[in-house]
Amino acid sequence: MTSEYNESFTMTMLNFTTPIPGGGGSGGGGGGCPPVGIQLEGVILPPILTIDVILGLLGNIVALWIFCFKLKAWNPNNLFLFNLVIADFLALVSLPLRIDALLRGHWVFGDGLCRINLFLMFSNRSASIALMTVVAIYRYFKVVHPHHRFNRMRKRQAAYVSLFVWLLVISPRVPMLAYNHIKGSGNRTQCFFFTSYKEASRAIIILVAMHRILTVLEFIIPMAMLLFCSIRISSFLRERQMGKPDKVRKAMRVCTAIVAVFMVCFLPTTVTTIGLWVNRSYRPWDCATFYTFTQLTIVSLGLNFLNSALDPIVYVFSSSMFRKALCNSLPHFLRCGQDAGDAEKTASSTESQSTTQQELKSIRADRGSEAM
């Protein structure tokens, strides 16, 4: 009974193990803290990931519809946002397989889909971070350096930038496709990420180290750039006294929305990754801390993919063309306040012009009668 219980415990998506000096892990059998089991993941992650998928699909299907059928003109900013939609869809199509595996307690889709599933899940995080950073930098140059040649970027050049971003974020994840991530057999088969492997081959050690470094750096560096862009945009507009508080708020909305998505979705994963790294490197005997960070990592995975549901907020704040197309697509009683305000202004202007024309006609008629 105890043996079967320990074997079921090893079937976890993350399956982190920590070596204990002397191999004296309790219940671990082969040395190390016993991993947190699939039972915990099966309770916490499925509802969180299901919410991510539902909200993400609703928001991104609407966004894709706007980009493909309602957007009359394209600019580099919209092209970057469109690539962000594609990145979100890659994550959303991979999550249902993961939810199914968590609910069943084992993986039934084979080695090939396991490799693709893990590749898409981790590539989405990198692509989302990189593309949101590009959007923020584009807005920074538009506001702070309006005459910079970066602002004269054409759609073809923006497409090249997008392609470069994809190559940059996908290349470090390609090795994931070269390894068999299936563990176990029969109805106990699991699709593991290679950070969970106990094998000590040099290749695996290098891949694990690369993944950990990327997870931390791809958050810290873009976050620093986003904060820089936000602070510079705000200080530039205030120093130049370029208008009213409304203008400053509008210019800040993009960076604020992106920073908020970063903090909610990617900061927890980064913190727990660093925590596990430190624990396993410097306190391998501290199983209590190990369990705490492992459970926090499980929860942070759900938040990590929440970005696919929150990114449509970034589209609304980042592109006035997207926002206008979305407002015009809604029923009249649901249209945006700004759209309604524009309609009122247009109606008021038309009414004013009509009144002025009537007054001019009346004056001309009076003058004509006087002349007679």
LOGUDREN-307769 format. One record per residue (C-alpha): residue number from 0; x, y, z; residue in one letter. Coordinates in pm, 1 decimal. Example, Ala and Ser with C-alpha at 12.3 -4.5 7.8 and 13.67 -1.06 7.14 Angstrom:
2
i 0; x 1230.0; y -450.0; z 780.0; aa A
i 1; x 1367.0; y -106.0; z 714.0; aa S
***
This chain:
372
i 0; x 0.0; y 0.0; z 0.0; aa M
i 1; x 274.9; y 240.6; z 94.6; aa T
i 2; x 468.4; y 154.5; z -220.6; aa S
i 3; x 166.4; y 223.8; z -444.2; aa E
i 4; x 103.1; y 552.1; z -263.6; aa Y
i 5; x 463.7; y 664.8; z -317.2; aa N
i 6; x 449.3; y 564.9; z -684.8; aa E
i 7; x 132.4; y 767.8; z -738.7; aa S
i 8; x 302.0; y 1060.9; z -568.0; aa F
i 9; x 577.8; y 1058.5; z -828.7; aa T
i 10; x 326.0; y 1119.3; z -1107.9; aa M
i 11; x 318.4; y 1496.5; z -1102.5; aa T
i 12; x 360.3; y 1742.8; z -1384.1; aa M
i 13; x 637.0; y 1929.4; z -1203.9; aa L
i 14; x 764.6; y 1642.6; z -984.7; aa N
i 15; x 1040.8; y 1852.1; z -825.3; aa F
i 16; x 1283.9; y 1645.5; z -619.8; aa T
i 17; x 1551.5; y 1771.3; z -384.6; aa T
i 18; x 1853.9; y 1562.1; z -290.1; aa P
i 19; x 1921.3; y 1523.8; z 80.0; aa I
i 20; x 2276.2; y 1461.9; z 197.3; aa P
i 21; x 2315.7; y 1096.1; z 277.6; aa G
i 22; x 1998.9; y 1002.4; z 85.1; aa G
i 23; x 1780.0; y 1007.4; z 390.6; aa G
i 24; x 1457.8; y 1149.5; z 247.2; aa G
i 25; x 1150.1; y 1025.5; z 427.8; aa S
i 26; x 920.5; y 837.7; z 197.5; aa G
i 27; x 1133.0; y 925.2; z -102.6; aa G
i 28; x 1283.7; y 581.4; z -142.4; aa G
i 29; x 1584.3; y 701.5; z -342.4; aa G
i 30; x 1686.8; y 1013.5; z -149.9; aa G
i 31; x 1527.9; y 1357.0; z -165.9; aa G
i 32; x 1213.0; y 1529.6; z -46.3; aa C
i 33; x 902.7; y 1339.1; z -161.0; aa P
i 34; x 744.3; y 1539.4; z -444.4; aa P
i 35; x 406.0; y 1703.4; z -408.2; aa V
i 36; x 161.2; y 1467.1; z -573.8; aa G
i 37; x -78.0; y 1493.7; z -864.0; aa I
i 38; x -363.6; y 1507.2; z -613.9; aa Q
i 39; x -284.5; y 1870.3; z -526.2; aa L
i 40; x -245.0; y 1976.7; z -888.0; aa E
i 41; x -564.5; y 1795.3; z -979.3; aa G
i 42; x -756.2; y 2007.9; z -728.0; aa V
i 43; x -601.4; y 2352.1; z -783.4; aa I
i 44; x -505.1; y 2379.4; z -1149.0; aa L
i 45; x -803.6; y 2246.5; z -1351.9; aa P
i 46; x -1053.4; y 2515.8; z -1242.4; aa P
i 47; x -792.8; y 2793.3; z -1277.7; aa I
i 48; x -679.6; y 2677.0; z -1622.0; aa L
i 49; x -1041.8; y 2626.4; z -1732.3; aa T
i 50; x -1119.5; y 2988.7; z -1643.2; aa I
i 51; x -805.8; y 3096.9; z -1830.8; aa D
i 52; x -916.4; y 2907.4; z -2141.1; aa V
i 53; x -1278.5; y 3032.1; z -2137.1; aa I
i 54; x -1191.9; y 3398.6; z -2077.9; aa L
i 55; x -892.3; y 3381.0; z -2310.3; aa G
i 56; x -1087.5; y 3229.5; z -2598.5; aa L
i 57; x -1373.5; y 3479.3; z -2562.1; aa L
i 58; x -1141.8; y 3780.8; z -2554.9; aa G
i 59; x -901.5; y 3665.2; z -2822.5; aa N
i 60; x -1170.0; y 3543.8; z -3064.5; aa I
i 61; x -1326.1; y 3890.9; z -3046.5; aa V
i 62; x -980.3; y 4046.5; z -3089.2; aa A
i 63; x -901.1; y 3824.4; z -3388.0; aa L
i 64; x -1238.0; y 3911.1; z -3544.5; aa W
i 65; x -1165.9; y 4283.1; z -3500.8; aa I
i 66; x -816.9; y 4255.0; z -3648.4; aa F
i 67; x -922.5; y 4042.8; z -3946.5; aa C
i 68; x -1260.9; y 4190.4; z -4039.9; aa F
i 69; x -1316.0; y 4527.4; z -3872.5; aa K
i 70; x -979.5; y 4702.6; z -3873.1; aa L
i 71; x -968.5; y 4918.9; z -4184.1; aa K
i 72; x -602.0; y 5020.7; z -4162.0; aa A
i 73; x -293.1; y 4856.1; z -4017.3; aa W
i 74; x 10.6; y 5013.9; z -3856.6; aa N
i 75; x 318.8; y 4859.9; z -3685.0; aa P
i 76; x 151.4; y 4878.4; z -3343.6; aa N
i 77; x -149.8; y 4679.1; z -3463.2; aa N
i 78; x 80.0; y 4424.9; z -3626.7; aa L
i 79; x 263.1; y 4369.7; z -3296.6; aa F
i 80; x -71.1; y 4328.5; z -3117.8; aa L
i 81; x -190.1; y 4080.6; z -3381.3; aa F
i 82; x 118.8; y 3867.7; z -3315.5; aa N
i 83; x 32.6; y 3881.9; z -2946.2; aa L
i 84; x -309.9; y 3736.4; z -3030.0; aa V
i 85; x -139.1; y 3450.0; z -3215.7; aa I
i 86; x 86.0; y 3382.5; z -2915.7; aa A
i 87; x -218.0; y 3366.5; z -2688.0; aa D
i 88; x -395.5; y 3119.5; z -2915.9; aa F
i 89; x -90.3; y 2891.8; z -2910.4; aa L
i 90; x -118.3; y 2877.2; z -2532.6; aa A
i 91; x -495.0; y 2836.1; z -2528.8; aa L
i 92; x -491.2; y 2535.3; z -2763.9; aa V
i 93; x -231.2; y 2366.2; z -2543.7; aa S
i 94; x -411.1; y 2408.8; z -2211.3; aa L
i 95; x -709.6; y 2173.5; z -2269.3; aa P
i 96; x -469.9; y 1877.9; z -2302.7; aa L
i 97; x -305.6; y 1974.7; z -1975.5; aa R
i 98; x -644.3; y 2009.2; z -1804.2; aa I
i 99; x -746.2; y 1664.7; z -1930.0; aa D
i 100; x -423.4; y 1510.7; z -1798.0; aa A
i 101; x -476.2; y 1670.1; z -1457.3; aa L
i 102; x -835.3; y 1548.0; z -1433.9; aa L
i 103; x -751.5; y 1193.7; z -1548.3; aa R
i 104; x -438.7; y 1175.0; z -1337.8; aa G
i 105; x -229.5; y 1060.2; z -1636.1; aa H
i 106; x -133.2; y 1159.1; z -1993.9; aa W
i 107; x -306.4; y 975.1; z -2281.4; aa V
i 108; x -198.9; y 1175.2; z -2588.0; aa F
i 109; x 141.7; y 1020.5; z -2659.0; aa G
i 110; x 497.5; y 1148.4; z -2679.2; aa D
i 111; x 457.4; y 1374.3; z -2983.8; aa G
i 112; x 171.8; y 1581.4; z -2842.1; aa L
i 113; x 351.1; y 1590.0; z -2507.2; aa C
i 114; x 653.1; y 1759.1; z -2663.8; aa R
i 115; x 438.9; y 2004.9; z -2860.8; aa I
i 116; x 220.8; y 2078.7; z -2558.1; aa N
i 117; x 513.3; y 2169.9; z -2335.0; aa L
i 118; x 681.8; y 2365.8; z -2614.4; aa F
i 119; x 369.6; y 2577.5; z -2676.5; aa L
i 120; x 305.2; y 2636.9; z -2307.0; aa M
i 121; x 651.3; y 2773.8; z -2233.9; aa F
i 122; x 696.2; y 2952.5; z -2569.2; aa S
i 123; x 375.1; y 3148.5; z -2507.4; aa N
i 124; x 512.7; y 3299.6; z -2189.2; aa R
i 125; x 828.3; y 3417.5; z -2365.7; aa S
i 126; x 642.1; y 3544.9; z -2672.8; aa A
i 127; x 382.2; y 3734.6; z -2469.2; aa S
i 128; x 648.6; y 3906.9; z -2260.3; aa I
i 129; x 860.0; y 3998.2; z -2564.5; aa A
i 130; x 569.8; y 4129.6; z -2775.2; aa L
i 131; x 420.3; y 4336.4; z -2492.6; aa M
i 132; x 764.9; y 4488.6; z -2436.8; aa T
i 133; x 787.8; y 4578.4; z -2807.3; aa V
i 134; x 444.4; y 4748.3; z -2787.9; aa V
i 135; x 556.6; y 4953.8; z -2486.5; aa A
i 136; x 884.3; y 5054.7; z -2655.8; aa I
i 137; x 695.8; y 5155.4; z -2971.2; aa Y
i 138; x 470.0; y 5380.4; z -2765.1; aa R
i 139; x 774.8; y 5524.4; z -2583.0; aa Y
i 140; x 935.5; y 5635.4; z -2910.6; aa F
i 141; x 605.4; y 5777.6; z -3035.5; aa K
i 142; x 571.2; y 6001.2; z -2729.2; aa V
i 143; x 926.0; y 6082.3; z -2617.1; aa V
i 144; x 1111.9; y 6073.3; z -2950.9; aa H
i 145; x 847.3; y 6158.5; z -3211.9; aa P
i 146; x 1104.5; y 6243.4; z -3480.9; aa H
i 147; x 1312.4; y 5928.6; z -3438.5; aa H
i 148; x 1338.2; y 5709.8; z -3748.7; aa R
i 149; x 1193.2; y 5424.5; z -3542.2; aa F
i 150; x 857.4; y 5601.5; z -3578.5; aa N
i 151; x 882.7; y 5586.0; z -3957.0; aa R
i 152; x 872.3; y 5207.0; z -3945.1; aa M
i 153; x 663.4; y 5055.5; z -4223.5; aa R
i 154; x 442.3; y 4750.9; z -4198.8; aa K
i 155; x 699.9; y 4530.2; z -4371.2; aa R
i 156; x 968.3; y 4638.5; z -4124.7; aa Q
i 157; x 728.5; y 4573.3; z -3836.4; aa A
i 158; x 672.0; y 4224.9; z -3978.8; aa A
i 159; x 1049.8; y 4167.1; z -3974.5; aa Y
i 160; x 1065.7; y 4283.8; z -3612.0; aa V
i 161; x 784.0; y 4042.9; z -3523.1; aa S
i 162; x 962.0; y 3757.3; z -3700.3; aa L
i 163; x 1284.4; y 3837.9; z -3513.6; aa F
i 164; x 1096.3; y 3834.0; z -3181.1; aa V
i 165; x 945.9; y 3493.4; z -3259.5; aa W
i 166; x 1285.4; y 3349.2; z -3352.5; aa L
i 167; x 1439.1; y 3499.5; z -3038.6; aa L
i 168; x 1184.6; y 3346.1; z -2800.7; aa V
i 169; x 1137.1; y 3011.0; z -2976.6; aa I
i 170; x 1503.4; y 2920.7; z -3030.4; aa S
i 171; x 1586.5; y 2850.0; z -2662.5; aa P
i 172; x 1272.0; y 2633.5; z -2634.0; aa R
i 173; x 1339.4; y 2418.3; z -2942.9; aa V
i 174; x 1551.0; y 2166.3; z -2742.6; aa P
i 175; x 1230.0; y 2072.5; z -2559.3; aa M
i 176; x 1110.9; y 1910.2; z -2883.6; aa L
i 177; x 1418.5; y 1688.1; z -2900.9; aa A
i 178; x 1357.7; y 1496.6; z -2577.2; aa Y
i 179; x 1105.0; y 1233.3; z -2476.1; aa N
i 180; x 910.7; y 1381.7; z -2183.8; aa H
i 181; x 689.2; y 1077.1; z -2118.8; aa I
i 182; x 739.2; y 900.7; z -1787.2; aa K
i 183; x 568.5; y 591.4; z -1653.6; aa G
i 184; x 364.7; y 332.1; z -1842.1; aa S
i 185; x 5.8; y 219.3; z -1892.2; aa G
i 186; x -248.4; y 431.2; z -1709.1; aa N
i 187; x 29.0; y 599.0; z -1509.2; aa R
i 188; x 192.4; y 776.0; z -1802.1; aa T
i 189; x 282.1; y 1139.7; z -1734.8; aa Q
i 190; x 399.9; y 1423.7; z -1956.9; aa C
i 191; x 688.3; y 1580.8; z -1763.6; aa F
i 192; x 886.1; y 1892.7; z -1832.6; aa F
i 193; x 1258.7; y 1816.0; z -1832.1; aa F
i 194; x 1315.7; y 2018.3; z -1512.5; aa T
i 195; x 1148.7; y 1728.7; z -1330.3; aa S
i 196; x 1396.1; y 1466.5; z -1448.9; aa Y
i 197; x 1623.2; y 1296.9; z -1197.5; aa K
i 198; x 1872.1; y 1193.1; z -1464.6; aa E
i 199; x 2201.7; y 1377.4; z -1425.0; aa A
i 200; x 2313.7; y 1378.8; z -1787.9; aa S
i 201; x 2507.6; y 1685.3; z -1893.9; aa R
i 202; x 2251.6; y 1778.6; z -2160.9; aa A
i 203; x 1962.6; y 1775.6; z -1913.8; aa I
i 204; x 2159.1; y 1979.7; z -1660.7; aa I
i 205; x 2233.3; y 2243.0; z -1926.8; aa I
i 206; x 1868.5; y 2254.1; z -2039.1; aa L
i 207; x 1743.6; y 2286.2; z -1681.3; aa V
i 208; x 1988.1; y 2568.3; z -1611.1; aa A
i 209; x 1890.3; y 2744.2; z -1935.6; aa M
i 210; x 1521.4; y 2722.0; z -1852.2; aa H
i 211; x 1567.9; y 2863.9; z -1503.5; aa R
i 212; x 1785.7; y 3149.6; z -1627.4; aa I
i 213; x 1539.6; y 3234.5; z -1905.0; aa L
i 214; x 1243.6; y 3228.5; z -1666.8; aa T
i 215; x 1409.9; y 3490.7; z -1447.3; aa V
i 216; x 1580.6; y 3707.1; z -1711.2; aa L
i 217; x 1283.8; y 3722.9; z -1948.1; aa E
i 218; x 1086.0; y 3880.4; z -1665.9; aa F
i 219; x 1342.7; y 4107.5; z -1500.7; aa I
i 220; x 1484.3; y 4270.6; z -1816.5; aa I
i 221; x 1147.0; y 4347.5; z -1986.0; aa P
i 222; x 1004.0; y 4464.6; z -1653.6; aa M
i 223; x 1292.3; y 4710.0; z -1614.0; aa A
i 224; x 1234.2; y 4834.9; z -1970.3; aa M
i 225; x 860.8; y 4876.6; z -1907.4; aa L
i 226; x 917.9; y 5076.3; z -1590.9; aa L
i 227; x 1171.4; y 5293.3; z -1773.4; aa F
i 228; x 924.5; y 5359.7; z -2058.7; aa C
i 229; x 642.6; y 5442.4; z -1816.9; aa S
i 230; x 852.1; y 5682.3; z -1606.8; aa I
i 231; x 1003.7; y 5855.1; z -1912.4; aa R
i 232; x 666.4; y 5903.4; z -2083.3; aa I
i 233; x 513.5; y 6050.2; z -1769.3; aa S
i 234; x 805.7; y 6283.2; z -1690.5; aa S
i 235; x 841.8; y 6393.4; z -2054.1; aa F
i 236; x 478.4; y 6498.8; z -2085.2; aa L
i 237; x 482.0; y 6678.5; z -1751.1; aa R
i 238; x 811.0; y 6859.7; z -1815.5; aa E
i 239; x 702.6; y 6975.7; z -2159.7; aa R
i 240; x 358.5; y 7063.5; z -2020.8; aa Q
i 241; x 215.4; y 6898.3; z -2328.0; aa M
i 242; x -139.5; y 6950.7; z -2249.2; aa G
i 243; x -381.0; y 6843.0; z -1995.0; aa K
i 244; x -396.4; y 6561.3; z -1742.5; aa P
i 245; x -622.5; y 6367.5; z -1980.2; aa D
i 246; x -344.9; y 6353.0; z -2238.5; aa K
i 247; x -95.4; y 6226.4; z -1981.6; aa V
i 248; x -341.2; y 5959.7; z -1866.8; aa R
i 249; x -403.3; y 5840.4; z -2221.8; aa K
i 250; x -30.2; y 5814.2; z -2292.3; aa A
i 251; x 24.7; y 5619.9; z -1970.0; aa M
i 252; x -259.1; y 5371.7; z -2013.8; aa R
i 253; x -62.1; y 5139.3; z -2242.3; aa V
i 254; x 240.0; y 5100.6; z -2015.2; aa C
i 255; x 20.5; y 5079.6; z -1705.8; aa T
i 256; x -191.9; y 4800.5; z -1856.4; aa A
i 257; x 116.4; y 4603.8; z -1963.5; aa I
i 258; x 291.5; y 4647.1; z -1627.9; aa V
i 259; x -26.4; y 4529.7; z -1451.5; aa A
i 260; x -42.3; y 4214.3; z -1667.7; aa V
i 261; x 326.0; y 4150.8; z -1597.7; aa F
i 262; x 286.1; y 4182.8; z -1223.8; aa M
i 263; x -24.6; y 3964.9; z -1199.8; aa V
i 264; x 72.4; y 3689.1; z -1444.1; aa C
i 265; x 451.2; y 3660.4; z -1454.9; aa F
i 266; x 588.3; y 3788.4; z -1123.9; aa L
i 267; x 459.5; y 3489.8; z -914.5; aa P
i 268; x 622.6; y 3235.2; z -1149.2; aa T
i 269; x 951.2; y 3424.8; z -1138.1; aa T
i 270; x 950.8; y 3448.5; z -757.5; aa V
i 271; x 868.3; y 3080.0; z -705.9; aa T
i 272; x 1129.3; y 2976.0; z -963.1; aa T
i 273; x 1395.2; y 3173.2; z -776.1; aa I
i 274; x 1270.1; y 3031.1; z -444.6; aa G
i 275; x 1294.0; y 2670.4; z -563.8; aa L
i 276; x 1633.4; y 2738.4; z -719.2; aa W
i 277; x 1771.1; y 2880.4; z -393.8; aa V
i 278; x 1611.8; y 2604.3; z -184.1; aa N
i 279; x 1745.0; y 2320.9; z -396.4; aa R
i 280; x 2092.5; y 2479.0; z -423.3; aa S
i 281; x 2155.9; y 2597.4; z -68.4; aa Y
i 282; x 1902.9; y 2420.5; z 160.2; aa R
i 283; x 1840.2; y 2076.8; z 4.2; aa P
i 284; x 1744.7; y 1933.3; z 344.6; aa W
i 285; x 1466.8; y 2190.4; z 406.5; aa D
i 286; x 1166.0; y 1994.0; z 279.0; aa C
i 287; x 909.5; y 2225.1; z 444.8; aa A
i 288; x 1030.3; y 2522.4; z 239.0; aa T
i 289; x 1049.4; y 2300.9; z -66.0; aa F
i 290; x 684.3; y 2198.8; z -26.9; aa Y
i 291; x 576.4; y 2561.5; z 21.5; aa T
i 292; x 748.2; y 2683.9; z -295.7; aa F
i 293; x 628.7; y 2381.5; z -493.3; aa T
i 294; x 265.9; y 2450.6; z -401.8; aa Q
i 295; x 309.1; y 2820.9; z -480.3; aa L
i 296; x 457.6; y 2721.2; z -815.5; aa T
i 297; x 151.2; y 2510.7; z -891.7; aa I
i 298; x -76.7; y 2809.0; z -825.3; aa V
i 299; x 150.1; y 3046.5; z -1018.9; aa S
i 300; x 118.2; y 2825.3; z -1328.5; aa L
i 301; x -250.7; y 2911.6; z -1338.0; aa G
i 302; x -173.8; y 3283.6; z -1307.9; aa L
i 303; x 99.0; y 3251.3; z -1569.5; aa N
i 304; x -155.5; y 3159.9; z -1837.0; aa F
i 305; x -404.2; y 3422.0; z -1722.5; aa L
i 306; x -216.3; y 3663.0; z -1951.2; aa N
i 307; x -403.1; y 3513.9; z -2248.2; aa S
i 308; x -728.8; y 3633.4; z -2089.9; aa A
i 309; x -593.8; y 3975.7; z -1987.3; aa L
i 310; x -413.7; y 4064.4; z -2311.0; aa D
i 311; x -734.7; y 4191.3; z -2480.7; aa P
i 312; x -726.0; y 4472.0; z -2222.0; aa I
i 313; x -383.5; y 4562.7; z -2360.3; aa V
i 314; x -527.5; y 4574.6; z -2713.9; aa Y
i 315; x -798.3; y 4819.3; z -2605.0; aa V
i 316; x -553.1; y 5051.2; z -2430.1; aa F
i 317; x -275.5; y 5019.4; z -2690.6; aa S
i 318; x -458.8; y 5094.0; z -3013.6; aa S
i 319; x -713.2; y 5369.6; z -3070.0; aa S
i 320; x -792.4; y 5207.6; z -3406.2; aa M
i 321; x -872.3; y 4876.6; z -3235.1; aa F
i 322; x -1074.3; y 5054.6; z -2966.3; aa R
i 323; x -1276.9; y 5248.1; z -3224.8; aa K
i 324; x -1340.1; y 4935.1; z -3435.0; aa A
i 325; x -1454.4; y 4748.6; z -3123.1; aa L
i 326; x -1688.5; y 5029.3; z -3017.1; aa C
i 327; x -1839.4; y 5055.6; z -3364.6; aa N
i 328; x -1902.6; y 4679.9; z -3366.4; aa S
i 329; x -2106.3; y 4685.4; z -3045.3; aa L
i 330; x -2483.7; y 4742.7; z -3035.1; aa P
i 331; x -2569.1; y 5112.2; z -2999.3; aa H
i 332; x -2673.1; y 5087.5; z -2632.5; aa F
i 333; x -2344.8; y 4910.5; z -2543.1; aa L
i 334; x -2110.7; y 5142.3; z -2726.4; aa R
i 335; x -1817.4; y 5302.3; z -2548.4; aa C
i 336; x -1860.8; y 5632.2; z -2370.9; aa G
i 337; x -1596.6; y 5784.7; z -2593.8; aa Q
i 338; x -1781.4; y 5668.3; z -2902.1; aa D
i 339; x -2106.9; y 5808.7; z -2768.6; aa A
i 340; x -1927.9; y 6131.8; z -2684.7; aa G
i 341; x -1793.1; y 6154.1; z -3037.4; aa D
i 342; x -2144.0; y 6099.6; z -3170.6; aa A
i 343; x -2277.1; y 6377.6; z -2949.1; aa E
i 344; x -2002.2; y 6610.9; z -3064.4; aa K
i 345; x -2075.8; y 6527.6; z -3426.2; aa T
i 346; x -2448.4; y 6581.7; z -3376.6; aa A
i 347; x -2386.1; y 6907.5; z -3191.1; aa S
i 348; x -2150.8; y 7027.7; z -3462.5; aa S
i 349; x -2400.2; y 6937.1; z -3734.1; aa T
i 350; x -2681.0; y 7111.2; z -3547.7; aa E
i 351; x -2466.1; y 7420.3; z -3498.9; aa S
i 352; x -2373.8; y 7431.0; z -3865.7; aa Q
i 353; x -2738.7; y 7390.8; z -3960.9; aa S
i 354; x -2842.9; y 7678.7; z -3730.3; aa T
i 355; x -2569.6; y 7901.7; z -3868.2; aa T
i 356; x -2676.8; y 7831.7; z -4224.7; aa Q
i 357; x -3038.8; y 7914.1; z -4141.4; aa Q
i 358; x -2934.7; y 8242.5; z -3980.7; aa E
i 359; x -2729.8; y 8336.3; z -4288.6; aa L
i 360; x -3024.0; y 8259.9; z -4515.6; aa K
i 361; x -3249.1; y 8473.5; z -4297.1; aa S
i 362; x -3003.8; y 8766.5; z -4307.1; aa I
i 363; x -2972.4; y 8739.7; z -4686.4; aa R
i 364; x -3352.4; y 8732.8; z -4722.0; aa A
i 365; x -3384.1; y 9044.3; z -4504.4; aa D
i 366; x -3124.7; y 9225.8; z -4709.4; aa R
i 367; x -3299.7; y 9125.0; z -5029.6; aa G
i 368; x -3634.8; y 9262.1; z -4907.0; aa S
i 369; x -3468.4; y 9589.1; z -4800.0; aa E
i 370; x -3313.3; y 9629.6; z -5145.2; aa A
i 371; x -3650.3; y 9589.4; z -5306.1; aa M
***
